[in-house]
Amino acid sequence: MLLGPAAEIVVLEQRDRIGGVLHTVDLAGQPFDVGAEAFLARRPEVPALLAELGLASEIVHPTAARPTIRAGGRTVDMPRGR
């Protein structure tokens, strides 16, 4: 462990469980992620599907904020995928 055995990690969460509004539910016997951003509109498959369904104009972007991590007394952007 990079921080060493004496490291103390504190997780702060406004909700009564880790993950806030994001969570997994059982739907027809399969796990299904739901919440504020249940799917990623940045992936090309989602906008294509929404366009096919005639729902492209219904996409709601709740915020322009990017995901961040607070560590070592500073806040940094989460690394982008490769």
C-alpha positions as a printed Julia matrix, in Angstrom:
82×3 Matrix{Float64}:
   0.0     0.0     0.0
   1.54    3.29   -1.08
   0.28    5.26    1.92
   1.57    2.76    4.45
  -0.2     0.73    7.14
  -0.85    3.75    9.36
  -2.82    5.61    6.66
  -6.37    6.58    7.54
  -8.82    7.02    4.69
 -12.04    8.93    5.34
 -14.94    8.72    2.89
 -17.55   11.47    3.14
 -20.95   10.84    1.61
 -24.08   12.95    1.83
 -26.4     9.98    1.26
 -27.02    7.03    3.57
 -24.82    4.82    1.36
 -21.67    5.14   -0.72
 -22.36    6.31   -4.28
 -24.98    9.0    -3.67
 -27.82    8.85   -6.19
 -25.99    6.28   -8.3
 -26.87    2.69   -7.46
 -27.67   -0.7    -8.93
 -31.16   -2.18   -8.96
 -32.46   -5.59   -9.94
 -34.4    -5.45  -13.21
 -35.83   -8.73  -14.46
 -33.15  -10.62  -12.56
 -30.26   -8.55  -13.95
 -28.27   -5.77  -12.26
 -28.98   -2.37  -13.82
 -27.18    0.88  -12.95
 -29.47    3.87  -12.34
 -29.0     7.39  -11.05
 -27.95   10.85  -12.13
 -25.84    9.51  -14.99
 -27.05    5.99  -15.61
 -25.41    6.0   -19.05
 -22.57    7.87  -20.66
 -23.69   10.13  -23.49
 -20.01   10.59  -24.39
 -19.93    7.07  -25.85
 -21.03    7.04  -29.51
 -23.49    4.17  -29.0
 -25.78    6.13  -26.68
 -26.31    9.21  -28.89
 -26.82    6.9   -31.88
 -29.47    4.91  -30.01
 -31.22    8.06  -28.79
 -31.25    9.46  -32.34
 -32.71    6.19  -33.63
 -35.43    6.37  -30.98
 -36.14   10.04  -31.72
 -34.97   11.06  -28.24
 -31.73   12.93  -29.05
 -33.28   16.27  -28.08
 -34.22   14.87  -24.65
 -30.66   14.46  -23.33
 -30.18   16.49  -20.15
 -26.69   17.44  -19.06
 -27.08   18.2   -15.35
 -23.73   19.94  -14.98
 -20.56   20.77  -16.82
 -18.53   19.69  -13.78
 -15.97   16.97  -14.31
 -15.39   14.16  -11.8
 -12.62   14.96   -9.32
 -10.64   13.27   -6.58
  -9.63   14.96   -3.33
  -6.27   13.64   -2.13
  -3.24   15.04   -0.38
  -5.02   18.28    0.47
  -5.84   19.14   -3.13
  -8.56   18.41   -5.67
  -7.56   17.07   -9.08
  -9.47   15.93  -12.16
 -10.02   12.2   -12.47
  -7.79   10.74  -15.17
  -9.47   10.35  -18.56
  -9.87    6.88  -20.04
  -7.5     5.7   -22.7
